[in-house]
Amino acid sequence: MKIIVPMAGRGSRLRPHTLTVPKPLLPLAGKPIVQRLIEDITKVCNEAVDEIAFVIGDFGSDVEKSLINIAESLGAKGSIYHQTEPLGTAHAILCAKQSMIGNIVVAFADTLFKADFKLDTSADGIIWVKQIDNPEAFGVVKLDNNNVITDFVEKPTTPVSDLAIIGIYYFNDGEKLASELQYLIDNDIKEKGEYQLTNALENLKQKGEKFIPGKVDNWLDCGNKDVTVQTHSQMFELNPDYHKISKTAQIKDSVVIPPCYIADGANIKNSIIGPNVSIGDNTNITRCNINNSIIQNNTIINNSIFSNSMIGNNVDYNAKVSDLSIGDYCVVKE
């Protein structure tokens, strides 16, 4: 089994946090989004994952090393491919053509999920979906009476289905998928200005491939600051074992309300922290009341009360604002 992870976009809706770190590498409860995603996928696979291929932009050698380390931590080979232009989902996947051999999972690295099933590798293909109230912003599928997908519709303008495609797919023949993706590009077949995976899926279906839906219990988005913080809180609710306080963290005259993640070298004094707070390495917090927030590494926060917030690395913050989104290397003082 191989996993293909297209993640070349920088995540403009999550700026300023993605100005210095690609969105899939932003940490949630101590681990990057992309690592949480891959771990969830490996849990539902019925066989070992031997390779994880990442399709990235020009993120630099440090990011590439981090991704290779993530793959190796799961016992898989890590491969890096580059997408230099944002030409659509089909083009992004095809950048990893050399790794599209045998059965594969394609997982776009801006979503997390919770599911209680095992992947049926005997199926031609599986499209993971979630029933939602407002599917207009997503691709959706329609099903027949045998639970087989009959149609793929990209961002429907009129309601046709409430089963949204969450961005995770299984194919039992990666080379066959690669051939269909290549056909789109060779013939310049675009939809809404880009090469779309849904067009390749439709072509495969017309040639007799049967796709079935894989339904998830929870679909957790990481699109912008507010939904990322909400996803972070939901992760703690769904996974109580994410609660962790490092043995090297120093907590004095403070209350930590579970669940929280407090990393190595964090120093907390005279504060109330939690629930649903992540605090990164070597971050110092004094005289604060913080809940439902993500704070990264080497940051200093004093005399503050806030919730629903994201604060980056190497920030010096001393103010009273209730809802924050502050990128790396900022200084805020009253």
C-alpha positions, 0 to 999 in steps of 0.5 A: 500500500502506498499513500500519495499526499498532495500538499503543494498549496501554502494555505492562504486562508490560514495566513499569517500562520502559513507565511512561514510554515506550510499548512499541513505542518502546523501542529495540532496537539503536538503533531503536524496536521499531515502526520495526524492524517497519515496516522489515521489512514494507516489505522484503517488500512488492512495492510502495511503502508510501504511508501508515503509520497508527498507532493509539495511546493518550494518549501525548502530542505528542512520541510522535506526532511520533516516529511521524510521523518514522518514517513519513516516514523510510520515504518514507510519510505518517504518520497518527495515530488514537486508541483511548481504550478497550481494546476488542479487536483489531477495534476497534483496527484500525477506529480507522484506518478512514479509512486502510483503502483499497485493499490494506493490511497490519495489523501489531500493534507488539509483535512482530518477524520475519525472513522470506525471501519477497515479499508476494503482493498478488494474494491475498485475504488473508495471515495470517502464522504461525509453527509453535510448540510451545505455541500455546495462548496465541495465535490459530491457523489450520488449513489444507486440502490446498491450503494455504488457511486453513479455520479461525481459532481464538482461544487454543485450549484443546485442540490444533487446530494449531501454526500461531500467528498472529503479528499481521501480516496482509495484505488486498487490500481494506481497505474490505471488512475495515473493513465486517466490523469495523464489523459486529462493533461495530454488533452487539456481537459479542464473544469473551472480552469484546472485539471480535476480528479473528478473528471478522471474518476468519471472516465474510470467509472465509464470504463467499468470501475465501481466506486463505493463510498467510505463514510467517516464519523467525523470530518475535521477541516483545517481551512482557516483559523477559526475552523482549525481551532475548532478542529483542534478542540474536537480532536481532544474531545474525540481522542482523550489520550491526546492530553499530555503534559511533558515531564520537562514542563514547569507548572507553578501556581497554575491550573491545567484543565484537561485536555491539553497538550503542553510540550517540552520546556514549557513554563507556566506560572500563575495561570489557568490553562485549558481545556483544549489548549496546545502549548509548544516547546519552550513557551513561557506563559505568566498570569494568563487565562487561556482556553481553546487555543493553539500556541507554538514554540518559543513564545512568551505570553504575559497578562492575557485572557483569550480563547479561540486563538492561534499564536505562532512561534517566537511571539512576545505577547503582553495584552488583553484581547479575547480572540487572536491570530498572530503569526511568527516573530510578532511583538504585541504590548499594551 
